[in-house]
């Protein structure tokens, strides 16, 4: 399973809002410049996040986007599932699994179920607040080097 650019960029966008927002709206233009992602692509992603209620749009000259909730209330899994859909490694496991005629006799399905559980366990445990903390730690360690 590979996470698409949409999923990766959505996570970067949410992290940027959490790190730089501090309660004030951030423009897509500013996020695009910091993240080196096209504004047009970020507009598509922010639209998805806005419709899902993850962010709120603020209109006006000082407008932009702001997180609707606190960073600890978002998991990586929430953002990735919104943009990627089910994170299952194969079609026969996961929330949107397709029934397989061979499932009862298939030994490899045990691998795919364990892999699916491991993926979900990781992305559902890590919050946006964790990413903010890791970002801060990374910035602080690079300054002291």
N, C-alpha and C positions, 0 to 999 in steps of 0.2 A: 504494500500500500504506500502510495506517495501522497503527500499533502500538496495540493495545487498552490499556485501563486496567490490565488484568491484567499485561501485559508491562511497562508503565511502572512500576507499583507494585512488581512483583517486583524490578526493578532498584533502585528506591529502598530497598526492604527490605534487599536484599543490601548496598547501600552503607551503610545505617544500621548494619548489623551490623559491617561492616568499620571504620567510623569510630568507633563507640561501644563495640564489643565488648572490644577490648584483652584478649582471652583469657577474658573472663567472659561468662556467659550474659546475654542481654538479653530482657526480657519483651515480648510482643506489645503489651501495654498501653503500655509506654514508647515503642515504635516508632510505634504508632498516634498517640500524642500529639505526638511530634516531627514526624511526616510528615503529620499531619492527614488520616489515612485511617481508615476504620472498622475496629475490631478484628475484626469478623466477616469482612470482606473479606480482611484480612491473614491470618486463620486459614486461609482457603481457599488462599491463595497459599503460606503457609509449609508447608502440608501437601504441596503439589506439590514444593516445594524439598526438603523432608525426604525424601519418597519417592525423589527423584532422587539423594539423597546429597550435596546441596549444603550442607545445614545439619544440625546435630545438636541433638536435643532434650535438655535437662537438666531433670530433675524436681526438685521440692522447693520450699521457700520462696524460695530465691534462684535458682530455675530460670528457664529461658527457652530461647533459641536461640543457637547459636554457629556460625560458619562451620566447615565440616569441613576446608577447605584454606586455604592462604594466598591473599590477595586477587589476587596476580599469576597464580594458577592458574585463575581464572575469567575468561572473556571475556564481553563484552556479548552476543555472538552465542549463547553457551551458554545464558544466562539467557533471552534472547528466544525462541530456538527451543524451549526447554522449555515456555514459556508460550503462545507464538504458533504453534508448528509451523514449517513451511517459510516463509522470509521472501521467497520469490519474488514479484515484482510481478504476474505473471499465471500462470494454471494450466499453460501449455504449457512453462514452464522451471522449473528448480529440482530439488531432490532428489525431490520427490513429484509431478513433472510428469505431466500427462495427455497421452497421445498425441493429436496433432491430425492429421487427414487432410490439412490444407493446409500442414503444416510445411515440406515440401520446396519449395513454391512461395512461401512467405511471407517477404517481405522484412522485415517489422516484427519478426520473431522475433529478428533481430540486435540490435535496440534492447533488447528485453526481456532477452536474455542478457547484454548489457553492463551493463544496469542491475542485474540480479541479481548479477553479479560485483562490481560496485561496492559494493552494499549489503553483501554478505558480506565483502568486503575490509575495509570500515570496522568492522563489528561484531566481526569476528574478530581485528582488530588491537588493539582497545581492551580493556584488562583492568580488573577491579575496582580494582586498585592504581592505575591511571591515574586513575580517577574519584575515588579517595580523595585523590590528589595534587592534582587539579584543584579539588576541594572545599576543600582546605586553602589553596590559592593564592587562591581566590575569597574565602574568609573573611579571609585576611590582607590582600588588596587593599582590601576594604571597610572594614577597621579603619583603614587608613592614610589613607583619603580624608577 
